[in-house]
Structure formats: structure tokens, C-alpha cells
Amino acid sequence: MRLSRYFLPVMKETPADAQIVSHQLMLRTGMIKQASAGIYSWLPLGYKVLRRVEQIVHEEQQRAGHIPMLMPTLQSADLWRESGRYDDYGQEMLRIKDRHDRDMLYGPTNEELITDVFRSYVGSYKDLPLTLYHIQWKFRDEIRPRFGVMRGREFLMKDGYNFDLTKEDALHAYNRHLVSYLRTYERMGLQAIPMRADGGPIGGDYTHEFLVLAETGESEVFYDSQITELKFGDRQIDYDSVEQCQGVLEEFTSRYARTDETHDGIIFNNQVPAERQRSARGIEVGQIFYFGTKYSEAMNAVVDDGKGGKVPVHMGSHGIGVSRLLGALIEANHDDKGIIWPEGVTPFHCGIVNLKQGDDEADGACEALYKSLTAMGLEPLYDDRSERAGAKFATMDLIGLPWRITVGPRGLKNGVVELTSRRTGESEELPPEQAVAKIAQIYGVAAA
Amino acid sequence: MRLSRYFLPVMKETPADAQIVSHQLMLRTGMIKQASAGIYSWLPLGYKVLRRVEQIVHEEQQRAGHIPMLMPTLQSADLWRESGRYDDYGQEMLRIKDRHDRDMLYGPTNEELITDVFRSYVGSYKDLPLTLYHIQWKFRDEIRPRFGVMRGREFLMKDGYNFDLTKEDALHAYNRHLVSYLRTYERMGLQAIPMRADGGPIGGDYTHEFLVLAETGESEVFYDSQITELKFGDRQIDYDSVEQCQGVLEEFTSRYARTDETHDGIIFNNQVPAERQRSARGIEVGQIFYFGTKYSEAMNAVVDDGKGGKVPVHMGSHGIGVSRLLGALIEANHDDKGIIWPEGVTPFHCGIVNLKQGDDEADGACEALYKSLTAMGLEPLYDDRSERAGAKFATMDLIGLPWRITVGPRGLKNGVVELTSRRTGESEELPPEQAVAKIAQIYGVAAA
């Protein structure tokens, strides 16, 4: 993308009404604009990151064998009356009447709707196991929306639902989700720690929340410091293997890690040596639940068990806060100059800064870099505006592309451009082809 | 995808409440399930096609230089009061009150919201031209939703908005959209004819609707038969060229083609020789508008004109009915056995039917085909169920994958499999590697 043709309304001033750094930076970089309280328009830069995050979630869910679909945003109240949650849910549920005066609602979650899909088509244990998921906008009518997309009212969530014949099978689905979530967050450059949590309005005895440690987190968390040393890394996993998934669960959840909802000071002190005890704040970016037959019994989602009987299916639900993740990513990746995107989710793979726009040689070198990078399937952002160098650098630092190639007449005389890491600030001079090769290597793409 | 692990709830019977063939087939193939009146869940197969259609729309919009973003589904009523449309819009607008009793609505379109984005950031002619678009769910509270996704209440639409300094520039944006729409529909295998239409509630003197001819269309249309011979084809176009875009507009709109809203029998008879006069029914799949300063004046979206003055920007809006397109595609591509997907939008690139599941040789040959196709980036659907051949063929014909590879012990003895075109029904026997090579050629991918 050429910046002269893009829509990137960056702001110099920090907006006064934004209290936390991710909200401030998303506004300053022109990623989002508030449309009304707790509801945002995703401007082009923000939308690009949102799509990258969404794409990683899709890929990892499908790698785990989960099947994508899409449920609507508006639901009929009838299904929620069946499950008993229509009255339970408080004012956070946005209730709507249509022109025929029918009770509708903007879905805050989808257990009822997916259970209805399931019971409409599936009647036999032979069709199990089954896990369906979607990524769709939800609405939660927060009384005081704040912190930008971190606690918005209209938000994008991935929610997935497993249907299994037995509790054992459903717990394998639970473990499979845990593994896929670890991979998902790591690909985004985030460390999200699974912590024992509370079921809340979804219900369920088995539930873990995934928390990113950050000062601005809404939850207080308590954990064994050893847990932050765990990495999923690039290990291969067979998602069909009960043993392998169970092994990962045990590795990542056997040490003490709990949110304040489930924290127990006595267990904490008994189980964790004092020097490894940590308390911190965390941002919740996902949660997995096994809740058994809570919805299948209420809504009569039963299958033939192969022994002549009918049994309610065992279910769980599993969510990733897709739009909220952008806030968490920025909370965890920024400095005084702006955002520092991890390579996995960056809106553009690198920036190209032309120090002397209008200079034939500099323009030509920038165009050549742009073409080479684009031909490899990468997306550079080329600052081709007639601005002074300082302004161009400030914009690039603010929006936080992980790599920047700086092109100027002086370097070109020596046959070099400058490649700069946004994270370390380190620069090196090298010929343009080598800069391209290095970017290609970083992103794991083949030279064209 | 292996069918044994997929969720494809096909039905044998035609649902009684579905009146038109696309609605019937989308239900029978398990593409959609009604969630409530005029609101659908997109089951896995339907969701896949929806994504393919969406992807083509994205690619063609971006090729034309239009910038993607995303506006929310819910909007504040305040902006609609500014434009004067809050009261104008009738009961089709879904009006909502939030917990603080604020007036909200589920956006049926986004002129107000995008104009607010524009005026918040852009103040100079130097930032023009600018075209922003998004693909987002909309709601229109139809009194009698029907025909499945063709006239649903919650529907997915691409809507784009151009902002230009002058009428001439805005008309170039109009033409650019017309060209990009022609490419978009052709890539999907659809012929959509631009016809002179009526502005309706959006407003505007210049507007064309794109119609797909089909017996079940909601509009009566009148046209010169020469128009159906026009093809955009694979011609190269420079979207920055006023002349080229204008040329395409003239080529595709100079012949008589109007919907019943603007049809004029006298002009029709004078302009079109009797033997070329056609009347038919059409499905509207898109519409483009130039409406000048209607919204920018009402909402004070002005820019410096570079001559010391401030002028309201010239705007247009441009929509493609993404979810509705699936209905139109099926209306235009089906036979007695089911759907016949064009290659551009097919949910899976080809089917693999194993005639003797459990036979080592047949299973091995199917697995090898599956791997070869997947390695090239294609998505085959492998029917690995223990069903009889007839049931497998019926399912494949119903869901309409354009190509099917049939694998059985008898053919394998002679070293061949069977490759069948869904559209023509023609089959040929050839070695598995050649079947794969032919599929690769059809989809324009390189062998791995």
C-alpha cells in the first residue's frame, strides 16, 4: 500500500478520554473511531489487524479439526426461554422487539442457537464427535463501556461448541481447545496463561481462562512464576490423540495459576515456594468450558447411544475475544513512541520510508523494493508522501510495523538502504536485495 | 475435508415452505438453517461459499483501489436525525433502545456513519479521492421475509462510499465501481447486467442496478438482447484511467436495459429493433449510486478546495448483496439433481468418491488423490463414508461440486479413475496423476 493512497488518520495528541495505553494508541494510530458508546468503527489499519487475528484463529481452529460456520447476530428470545437464560440474563442482554412485536435479542453468546442446530440434524452417536465454531459480532450492553475495544459493547468473538457422547470425549474436546488456544496466542506473539476460573453465566465445573499479564488487566491473578517459562513452541501435536492433548493440559495447568475468583491463599502458600509466588494483573483473552448436559437436557439435544437408548450430549463452549485481543496485543507490545506489532499480526509486514520523495533515484529504489516485497506475497506500507523524514519516522514508529526500510540518496550512493527493527531500534545498512531477502526470511516466505 | 468428519446435513425431501429453487436447495444441501423469520444460520457448506463470494468481492474492490474497513452493525439514531433519514425510514428499520434508553438502530446501510468518519478526519482536497468500503451484516425488518437468503432480514452486504472534490471525479468513481462489479460477477460465473434504475431511499440521479436474469427474479426487466453478448473477459484495466473506465461504462450501458421502475415503452420501441426486444425477470445483486452532496451538505462534510473555499464533497454509494448472491448463483446454476457451482465460488474444488470404502487399494488411491490436491492448495471433499455408490453420487450431485473423481477397484486394476464434470455430466477415465493435473489446470494452480 502506498500511504498517499491510504486512509491513515493519525493524531498527534493523546485523546483525553482514553485511559489506557491500548485505547490511546488505537485512537492515535487511526485504527478505530468510536461510533457510539462502546461501539467502534474499525478504520483501515485496525481492520487489517483484526483480520490477521481472525485468520490465525480460523487456521488454528481448523487445524484442530473444528468446523467453521456462521450464526446470525440477532436471535429469537424463544430459544433462550427454553434454556431458562432469557430471564437469568440481566440488562447486559440487548433486547429488541421487531415490527411484529416479537422478542428478539442481540446474541451475547450462542449456546442455545448451536444446540438448536445440533438437535435439528444430529440423532446418532455415529455423527459424534462434532465441534462447530464461528467468529461473529456479539453485543453486551455494558453499563459503563470503557477501555476502547477491551470492554466494548459490540465485540467480535470466536465461540466454538463441542458435542460428544461421553464426558471423557467432551474432556478431550476441552483439552483440544486448550492446546489450540496455546498455539493461537503464541502465533500472535502473546503469552496467555490458562488459569483456573469461575463458570459464570455459562456454567460448568471445568473452565480455564486465558490471561495475558498486563498492568491494565481487569483481573487480579496469582501464579507460580515457573508457568511463565512454558512455551508451546513448534512441537507437533496430533489433535486426535487423547494422550497428547491431556499431556499438554497437564503441563500447562498443573502449576498454580488462578484468577481472584478462584484464588485460595492457603493452597497458594502450600503449593508454591515463596520465591515463585507472583500476583499480577491480567487481561482475559479467552475461556474454555465443559458444562456437560446443562443445555442438551434443557433443550432435548439427545442422540442414540448405540445401545438402544437416548442420551443427552455432553457439551462445552470455548471463546476467544477477537476484537479484545487487539487491545491486549497493544498493552503487551508498545513503548513511548507507539505500538510494536509482533510479526504474526502486523498490519503491514514492513514500512518503506523514502527520505527524498521526488528524487528519481530514491523513488526508483523504493518502487523496486515495493515490487520485490509485493511479489513475494508480502504487504509493505510505502510512505511516499512529501513529508520530512522526522514526520515519516514518527508515523512509522507510532503505527508500529516491526521492520522499516529507509531509503535515501546518501545510502544509495553506497548501494545500501537501512533496515531497522522497531522492537530493538537496531539498524543495519545493506544492499536493497539483501534487505528484501532478510524480510522474506523473517516472514518465512520464498523469494519470488 | 473428509466427509466423515464434516457436518453436512443433507435432506432427501424438499422442504414444503421453500418456494423457490435456491431456497429449497440451500436447505436440502445443509447450507443454511432458518434461525428465526428471515434470519439464517450459515451451516458449514453455506459458510464456505459465503466466504468465497466475500473474498472475490474484497479482491476486486482492492484491485480498484478501494480501501477496506469495518463499521459496526448497531448505530446511534443521532446521525440519522442529522441526515433527516431517521423519520423517513419506515418500519423496515429495526429500532432499538439500549439500557440507558438511547435510540439505536441496526444499520440497513451506512451513508451517515461513513460521512461522520470522513468529516472527522478529512479536511482537504489533497486527501481526495477516497473510497472506503466494508462487508458487514445489515438488517431490514421486511414485513414478509421469504425466498431464503434472497429476501432475508439479516443479510451480508458490501457497501462502499466514494468521496471526491468534483462531480467529474465522483462520476469516475461511479464508473470505477461499475467496472469492478462487472469483474466481480464474472469471476463468480454470473452474468449481471447493469440496468438503469431508480434511486429509492438512497437518492441520486445516476444509478444502475446489476441484475441476474432468472425466472424467480423479483423485478421485471426490459433489454436489448445484444447486451447479453457482452463480456468483460480478462481485459486489463487501469482503474486510474478516466477514459478506460468511461469506455467500459459506455460499452455496457449504451444499449437499452431498464428495470420496470424506469422502463419506458416508447423509448424501448424506438431504440431497439423488435427482434432484439426482451422482457424477463431479474434478481438484483448490486447497485451503484452517485448522489452528489446530499449527505455531505446535510452533515457538513466539507473540504478546502485549494482555492481558499470550503466545499461539500461529492459522494456515491455502491452495494453488492453478498449473502443474496448465493441465492442468485443457485437460481442461475442448478438442474434437477441439485446445484452446479461455478468454479469461482465452489465450496470445495472437487469431490472424491470412494466406491469401495475399506478396500485397501481404493482407500489408498483416494488418500493419495486427497494429498496431491491438498498439497496444491486445493480443497477436495472426500466422501469416505461407508455408503453405497448411489448415495454418494446423489450427495455429490446435490451439493454441486463442479468436478468429481470416482475411485473404484475395477478402474484401479486398469490404472484409472473417473473424472466427471457436474455441469455436462461427461466423464473420462484417466490415471490418477492426470486427473489431478487436469483439476490443477482448471483452477490455475501449479502442481506441487
Interface residues (C-beta under 8 A of the other chain):
Chain A: R5 Y6 F7 P9 G30 K33 A35 S36 A37 I39 Y40 S41 W42 L43 P44 G46 Y47 K48 L50 G65 I67 P68 M69 L70 M71 P72 T73 L74 Q75 S76 D78 Q91 E92 L94 I96 D98 R99 R102 M104 Y106 L113 D116 V117 S120 Y121 V122 L130 L132 H134 W137 F139 D141 I143 R153 E154
Chain B: R5 Y6 F7 P9 G30 K33 A35 S36 A37 I39 Y40 S41 W42 L43 P44 G46 Y47 K48 L50 G65 I67 P68 M69 L70 M71 P72 T73 L74 Q75 S76 D78 Q91 E92 L94 I96 D98 R99 R102 M104 Y106 L113 D116 V117 S120 Y121 V122 L130 L132 H134 W137 F139 D141 I143 R153 E154
